[in-house]
């Protein structure tokens, strides 16, 4: 599958394994420092501490934080069992400061967490890429061997690559055009493209029409987002925004793709949704050369085993204690972890299990979390 090209994460495992600072035995706090102990002593201490919290305050008084590496090696397969064993609703992970907006928008639009269309690189004529740098990541969500070669072949056959990014990335250096954007304003740009498609009569659903609902509502929502209005917010000229919309509509086969840069911002879920809205409005969803659904290793099935017919997604089945923030895919926003620890009252988090994560460095308001962990 990889044709000899490695994800950087895979190669980095070698350095982690050989690092002289890698821990090879459990450590337990003794006063102001840590000492090495055996596994039996470590497990007994975990049982003593967590057991008392479970008994006196209930299962939700222990929270879990799961770091990004859990998704990239086999030990992650055991995580559902550990979550069930602890039995808490206070589960947090790196996902909510990472790609969760895309998974939420895909779930609401297409029905499952992994139904995320990606560009058909080898057959597209026009690729608009926002907040993505596949030359550094080998594609990440858009995974394919020889990403640089594929993008160069796209251009060699007469196609165009347009990158929207506030930074001149490696991928931007390979593009036909690189447009700088004010960070966090992708949703304004995307809504202005939607506005232009409707205003200029360039919406062509084609065979997608019978599968599409809410078209009139999208047109209504996009009306205030004129290219001129978006230009003042994004820093992109109105003519450039109109030109991108026209090029997407005119290309025989086109795709819009966004990655982590479109997620880690205030309107990340909206931006993620609008990317696929544009792919629909231009008739480029689920077609050769457009944004296609990869063949999943597993998918939703109904009670009779028919694939592709699921129950859809449900969010907000429970909420965080302090701010009432909704659960998504079984977890709460990592940005609310500190307040769940340091805010007094029933249900307060009094124990934390972290697996392959360092939320004091990688989550918002880390200073507050550091202070909270001290308690």
Secondary structure as the mmCIF struct_conf table of DSSP 4:
data_model
#
loop_
_struct_conf.conf_type_id
_struct_conf.id
_struct_conf.beg_label_comp_id
_struct_conf.beg_label_asym_id
_struct_conf.beg_label_seq_id
_struct_conf.end_label_comp_id
_struct_conf.end_label_asym_id
_struct_conf.end_label_seq_id
TURN_TY1_P TURN_TY1_P1 UNK A 3 UNK A 4
HELX_RH_AL_P HELX_RH_AL_P1 UNK A 8 UNK A 18
TURN_TY1_P TURN_TY1_P2 UNK A 20 UNK A 21
BEND BEND1 UNK A 25 UNK A 25
STRN STRN1 UNK A 27 UNK A 30
TURN_TY1_P TURN_TY1_P3 UNK A 31 UNK A 32
STRN STRN2 UNK A 33 UNK A 36
HELX_RH_AL_P HELX_RH_AL_P2 UNK A 39 UNK A 57
HELX_RH_3T_P HELX_RH_3T_P1 UNK A 59 UNK A 61
STRN STRN3 UNK A 62 UNK A 66
HELX_RH_3T_P HELX_RH_3T_P2 UNK A 68 UNK A 71
BEND BEND2 UNK A 72 UNK A 73
HELX_RH_3T_P HELX_RH_3T_P3 UNK A 74 UNK A 78
HELX_RH_AL_P HELX_RH_AL_P3 UNK A 79 UNK A 86
TURN_TY1_P TURN_TY1_P4 UNK A 87 UNK A 87
BEND BEND3 UNK A 89 UNK A 89
STRN STRN4 UNK A 91 UNK A 93
HELX_RH_3T_P HELX_RH_3T_P4 UNK A 94 UNK A 97
TURN_TY1_P TURN_TY1_P5 UNK A 98 UNK A 99
HELX_RH_AL_P HELX_RH_AL_P4 UNK A 100 UNK A 110
BEND BEND4 UNK A 111 UNK A 112
TURN_TY1_P TURN_TY1_P6 UNK A 113 UNK A 114
STRN STRN5 UNK A 118 UNK A 119
TURN_TY1_P TURN_TY1_P7 UNK A 121 UNK A 123
BEND BEND5 UNK A 125 UNK A 125
STRN STRN6 UNK A 126 UNK A 130
BEND BEND6 UNK A 131 UNK A 131
HELX_RH_AL_P HELX_RH_AL_P5 UNK A 134 UNK A 137
TURN_TY1_P TURN_TY1_P8 UNK A 138 UNK A 141
BEND BEND7 UNK A 142 UNK A 142
BEND BEND8 UNK A 145 UNK A 146
HELX_RH_AL_P HELX_RH_AL_P6 UNK A 147 UNK A 156
TURN_TY1_P TURN_TY1_P9 UNK A 157 UNK A 158
STRN STRN7 UNK A 160 UNK A 164
BEND BEND9 UNK A 166 UNK A 167
HELX_RH_AL_P HELX_RH_AL_P7 UNK A 170 UNK A 173
TURN_TY1_P TURN_TY1_P10 UNK A 174 UNK A 174
BEND BEND10 UNK A 175 UNK A 176
STRN STRN8 UNK A 177 UNK A 179
TURN_TY1_P TURN_TY1_P11 UNK A 183 UNK A 184
HELX_RH_AL_P HELX_RH_AL_P8 UNK A 186 UNK A 199
TURN_TY1_P TURN_TY1_P12 UNK A 200 UNK A 201
HELX_RH_3T_P HELX_RH_3T_P5 UNK A 206 UNK A 211
HELX_RH_AL_P HELX_RH_AL_P9 UNK A 215 UNK A 222
TURN_TY1_P TURN_TY1_P13 UNK A 223 UNK A 224
HELX_RH_AL_P HELX_RH_AL_P10 UNK A 227 UNK A 234
BEND BEND11 UNK A 235 UNK A 236
HELX_RH_AL_P HELX_RH_AL_P11 UNK A 238 UNK A 250
BEND BEND12 UNK A 251 UNK A 253
STRN STRN9 UNK A 254 UNK A 258
HELX_RH_AL_P HELX_RH_AL_P12 UNK A 260 UNK A 263
BEND BEND13 UNK A 264 UNK A 265
TURN_TY1_P TURN_TY1_P14 UNK A 266 UNK A 267
HELX_RH_AL_P HELX_RH_AL_P13 UNK A 268 UNK A 281
TURN_TY1_P TURN_TY1_P15 UNK A 282 UNK A 283
STRN STRN10 UNK A 285 UNK A 285
TURN_TY1_P TURN_TY1_P16 UNK A 286 UNK A 286
BEND BEND14 UNK A 287 UNK A 287
TURN_TY1_P TURN_TY1_P17 UNK A 288 UNK A 289
BEND BEND15 UNK A 290 UNK A 290
STRN STRN11 UNK A 291 UNK A 292
BEND BEND16 UNK A 297 UNK A 298
STRN STRN12 UNK A 301 UNK A 301
TURN_TY1_P TURN_TY1_P18 UNK A 303 UNK A 304
STRN STRN13 UNK A 307 UNK A 307
TURN_TY1_P TURN_TY1_P19 UNK A 308 UNK A 308
BEND BEND17 UNK A 317 UNK A 318
STRN STRN14 UNK A 319 UNK A 319
TURN_TY1_P TURN_TY1_P20 UNK A 321 UNK A 323
HELX_LH_PP_P HELX_LH_PP_P1 UNK A 325 UNK A 325
STRN STRN15 UNK A 326 UNK A 326
HELX_LH_PP_P HELX_LH_PP_P2 UNK A 327 UNK A 327
STRN STRN16 UNK A 328 UNK A 328
TURN_TY1_P TURN_TY1_P21 UNK A 329 UNK A 330
STRN STRN17 UNK A 331 UNK A 331
HELX_RH_3T_P HELX_RH_3T_P6 UNK A 334 UNK A 336
HELX_RH_AL_P HELX_RH_AL_P14 UNK A 337 UNK A 342
BEND BEND18 UNK A 343 UNK A 343
BEND BEND19 UNK A 345 UNK A 345
TURN_TY1_P TURN_TY1_P22 UNK A 346 UNK A 347
STRN STRN18 UNK A 351 UNK A 355
BEND BEND20 UNK A 356 UNK A 356
HELX_RH_AL_P HELX_RH_AL_P15 UNK A 359 UNK A 362
BEND BEND21 UNK A 363 UNK A 365
HELX_RH_AL_P HELX_RH_AL_P16 UNK A 366 UNK A 373
TURN_TY1_P TURN_TY1_P23 UNK A 374 UNK A 374
#
